[in-house]
Amino acid sequence: MTTAASDPRRLLPMILGVTGMGVLTFNLIAPALPDLADAMGVSRAAIGLIQGAVAVPGVVLAIFIGYLADRRGRRFVAVASLLIFGIAGTAAFAARSFWVLVAVRAVQGIGVSGILSLGVILIGDLFPPGRQRRWALGINSAGLTMTGMVAPIVGGALAGIDPFLPFLVFSLAFPVALLAHFRLPAGSPELPPPPLTHIRSMFSELRARGNLADFLGLLPFSTFALVVFAGLGFTTTPLYLESEFGLGPTQRGLVQALLSAGSTTGSLSTARLAERHGSGRVFSFGFALLVAGFAVLAFAPQVAVAGVGLATLGLGLGLSFPLLQDVVTSSVEARHRGAAVGTFVTAVRFGQSFGPVLGSAMAVTPGARPTYWISGALTLVVLMGWRRMRAAGRRVVARRLPPAHPSGT
């Protein structure tokens, strides 16, 4: 895949601008969720659909969008995704019916699927594997979480005026789309075969390179991470801060920003720590921090302690998630990278679809604190067993799928 940039670091701000729009989708609206429930006359248990609806299209479309990135080029997908995202996101301001808002958010999710895929694909294209790519993925994650840190503050302040006002911020996607058209490399797509043939070819390459077991194994891990983080963590938290501490939308946004502050710190540290201690150990430490963050939230007697728990939770995700992205981008060559990242995004979107609905329901019954205990226990099980599960997966793949021809086709 050829690029238009001799120094790929110059394109990182543009990549962050594109993918940062996707982060706004969830973080900007989170502090307003209780107020949106009141404004539309729905229960706290149902309001998670506002978040989950955005992720649903990605479950179905992410692989196809990745295929389009391979076939039509990265810039085409970025601009089209931003336009869909901006039109639907801004239209949500006028959608005062609950189910109309859910539907508009689902349309916005089509754009989100392309936006959040493109950053990882472009970094895989532009940066060589190893430390440089992990550094770039860490910078990308840090930039996104810094956006996520500001977004709930802005969203909470705007929601204090009108709970629908944060949706107008999505109009920022239009100037970003214009910049992306002129700044992002168009690429030189190799015109791959039809979608299903291209995806089969991708899996053949994974098998030939010995990466199939690790690639398949990271998919459920990614789904689980987003269920506990986006759902049981991020969606549960504003409801928890309201019910336990009586915080309004502006205060909720300020406290919830600590989640993104922790994630920014972790993302900036991933490449250096992985170089020094190995990716496996850093990944395990990240999941251990998730366990600790949920435990602190579960017993927090004061808002300040809850803030420590949120920062710890964010730090854990910031350390572990860029490593998953590194595995994806390094598993295949550029001609299959869009499809591979699209497959990964499908797993992520499944977690983001199911997690918020589960989180808002559990925040009501059995309640936020028991939900945090349950989340911490499940994460601890994953932490203790992920190495054994990876080894078992490699044995199964080695036994049932003999090596394919390196051409993969």
N, C-alpha and C positions, 0 to 999 in steps of 0.2 A: 504494500500500500504506500504510494508516494504521498508526500505532503508538501505544502507550500512554505513551510517554515524551516529555515536552517537551524534555528535554535528553538526547540520545542517549548522551552520554558516561557517564551514570550506569549505562547498561546494559552498558558494556564489561566490567566485572568479571564479570557473569553470563555474558556470551558467552565470556569466557576460561575460566570454570569449566566450561562445557559442552564446548568444543572441546579444553580441556586434557586431558580424559579420553582423547580420541583419541590425543594425543601419547604418553600413558603406554603405549599398546598396543605400540609398538615400542621406545621408549627404556628402559622399565622392565625389559624382558626381555633386552635385548641383552647385558649383561655375564654373564648366566647361560647363554648358548648353549653354550659348551664343556662346562659341568657338566651341562646337560640332556642333551647327547649322551652323556656317560659314564653318566648315570643310566639312560638308556633303551637303551643299547647300540647306538647308531647312529653313523654316521661324521660327521666334521666337515663333509664335503661335503653331507650330507643335511639337516643341522640348520637350514639356511636356510629350509626349508619351514615351520618354526614361525612365522617372520616373514611369508613370502610368502603363507601361507594366509589371513592376516587381510585382505590386500588384494584377494584374488580376487573376493569377492562384489561389491566396488565396481565392478569392470570391467563386470559385468552389470547391477547394480542402481542405480548412482549416478544415472543419468538418470531412472529411475522414482522414486527418492526425491526428486530435485529437483522432479519433476512433482507429487508428493504435497505438497511444501512450497508449491507454487503453488496447489494445489487445496484442501488441508485446513488450511493455515496452518503457520507456522514452529514454533509452540509444540508442536503435536501431534507433528510429526516429531522434535523435540528430545527430548521425554519418552519417546516410544516407542523411539527409538534408544538412549537412555541405559539403559533397562530391559533391552533385549536385550544391550547391551554388558556390563552389570553381571552379569547371570545367567550368560552364557556365559563371561565372563572369570573369575569366581570359581570356576565349575565346573572350569576348567582345572587348578586345584590338585589335584583328585582324579583327573585323567586321567593315569595313570602309564604308559599304553601310547602309543607314539609316534604311531600313526595315529589313535588316539582324541584325542590332544592336537591333532593337525593338524585334525581334524574340528571340535572344539570351538572352536578358534581361527577357523576359517572362519565358524562361526555368529557369533562375536563380531564378525567383519568386517562383518556386516550392520549392526550398530549403529554401528561405526566410520564407515561410509560416510555415515550421516546426521549423526553428530556433527561430523565435519570439514567437511561441506558447509555446515552451518547458520551457522557463524561468518561466512563470507564473504558468504552470502546476507543475513544480518541487517545487516551493515555496509553492504552495498549499498543496503538499504532505508532505513537510518537516517541515513546521511551523504551529503551532496551530492557529486557528482563533482568531481575536482580535488584540491587540496592536503588538504582535510579528510578525504576518503576515503582518500587515500594514507597520511595520518597514522594514521587508525584501523586500516587494514590493517597498517601497520608496528607499531603497538602490539599488535595481535592476534598478529602473528608473533613479536614479542619476548616476549610473555607465554607463548606456546606453547613457544618455545625455552628460556625460563627454566624452565618445567616440565620440558622435555627435559634441561636441565642438572642438575636435582635428581634426576630419575627414575633415571638410571644409577647415581648414588651410592647411592640407597636400594635399587635393585634389586640392585646388587652386594653391598651389606652383607647383605641378606636371603638372597641366593643363597649367601653364605658359610656360612649356617646350614643352609639346605635349598634346592636349586635351584628347587623348586616354590613356595616361600614367596612370591615376588613376585606371583604370580597373585592372592593374597588382597587385594592393594591395590586391585584393580578393584572391590571392593565399595563404594568411595567413590562410584561412579556412582549409588547409590540415593539418598543425601541430595541430591546435585546434581540428580537428576531431580525431587525434591520441590520444591526451590527454583526450578527452571526452570518448573514448572507455575504457580507463583505470580508469578514475576518477568518472564518473557518475554512480549512482546506476542503475542496470538493472531493478530493481523492480520485483514484483511478480504479473504480470497481471492475472486477473481472467478469461481470455478467454471468453469475453462477446459474446453474440449472433451476428448474422450478422448486418451490419451497421444500416440499417433502424430500426430494432428491438431495437438495443442499443440506438439509438437517441430517439425513442418513450419512452423507459424506462427512459431516462434522463428527458424528459419533465414530465413524471408521477411523478418522484421524486421531481422535482421542485414544482409541484402542491401540492403534499402531504406535503411538508415542508412549504408551503405558500410563496414561493419565485418566483413563476412564473411571476407575474405582474412586479416585480422589474427587473427580468432578461430580460424579453421581452422589458421593457421600456428603459433599458440602451443600447440596440442595436442601435436604431436610434440616440441616443446621441453620441455614439462612432463613428458612421459614420459621423455625422455632425462635430464632433471635428476634425476628420482627414481630412475632406474636407477643412475646413477653415485653419487648421494648415499646413498639408502637401501640399495642393494645393494653396489656396489663400494666405497663408503665406510663406511657404518654397520655393515653385517653383516660385512664383511671385517675391520673393525678389531679387535673382541675376539679373533678368531682370530689376527690378526697380533700383537697385544699379548701373547698367550699364547705363541705359537711363537717370536717373535723376542726377547722380553724376559722371559719366564717369569712374567708377572704373574698373580695370582689374581683372583677375581671382584671383590673390593672395590677393588683397585688399578685394575683395568680400568675399573670404573665411574667412578672419580675422573678418570682420564685421558680417557675418552670424553666426560665432561661438558664438556671444553674445546671440543668440536665445537658444542655448544649455546650455550656462552658466546660464541663467535664469531658464531653466527647471531643471537643476541640483539642484539649490538652493531650488526650490519649492518641488522637490521630497524628498530631505533630511528633509524637514520640515513637510511633510504631516502627518506622524504618530503622532508626538507631538501635532500638531495643532488640529488634529481630536480627540485626547484624551481630549484635553482641551475644545474645542469649539463644537465638534460634527461634524460628517462627512458631514451632509447637509450644514452647514454654510461654511465649508471649500470649498466644491464643488462650492457653489454660489460665494464665494470670488474669486475662480480660474477663473470662467467664467467672473466675473466683470473685472479681470485683462486682459483677452483676449480682451474685449471691449476697455479698455483703451489702450492696445498695438496697436490695429488697428487704433485707433484715432490718436495716436502719429505718426505712420507711414504715415498716410494720409496727414498730414500737415507739416511733418518734413522739415525745410528749409536747414538743414545741415546734413552731415553724422553722426555726433555725436548724434544728436537728433533721427535720424533713429535707431541708435544703442540702445538708451534707449527704443524705441518702441519695438525692437526685443527682448530685455531682458525681458521686461514686458510681452510680448506675451509668451515667454518661461516659465516665472514664473507661469503664469496662467495655462498652460497645465501641468506643473510639479506638481502643487497642486491638480488638479482635476483628472488626468488620473489614478494614482495609486488607487484612491478610486473606480473607475469603475472596475479595476482589482480585488480589494478586494471583491466587490460584486459577481463577477463571481466565484472566487475560493471558496468562502464561501457558495455558493448557493446549492452545491451538495457534495456528498461524493466522495472519491478518485476514486471509480470504474467508475464514470461518468465524472470525472473532465476533462479528455482529450477532450471528446465530447463537454462539456460546453465551455471550452476555445476555442475550434475550432469554435463553433458557434459565439462566441464573435469576434474572429479573422476574420471571414467572414465579419462581419459588419465593422471592422477596414479596411480590405483590400478593401472593396467597396469604402470607403472614400478615401483611398490612390490611387485607380485606377482612380476614377472620378476626384478627386481634382486637381492633377497636370495638367491634360488635360484642365480642366476648368481654372486653374490659369494661365497657359501660354497663353491661348487664351484671357483671360480678361486683361492680362498685356499689350496686344497690343491694344485691343478694349474692353472696353472704356479707358484703361490705368491703371497703377498700383495704383495711388492715389485713383481714384474712386472705384477700386476693394477693397481697404482697407476700405473705407467708407461703402461699401455694406456689407463686411464681419463683420464689427463692428456692423452694424444695425441688421443683422441676429442673431449674437451672443447675442445681447441685448434682442431680442425677446425670445430666448431660456432661457436666464437667468431669465426673468420675468415670464415665464410660466412653468418651469420644475416641480415645486412642484404640480401645479394644474393638469398637465398632468399625473404625477405619481399617484395622488389620483384618477383621473378618470380611469386610467388603472387598479388599484386595484379593483375599483367598478365593472368594466366590467368583470374581471376575476372571482371575487367572485360570480357574478350573473350568468355567463354562464358556468363556470366550477366548479362543486361541488368537494369537496376534494376527492382525489384518495386514494386508499389503500397505506399505507406507503411503501409497498414493491416495488411499482412502476411497477411491471411486472404482 
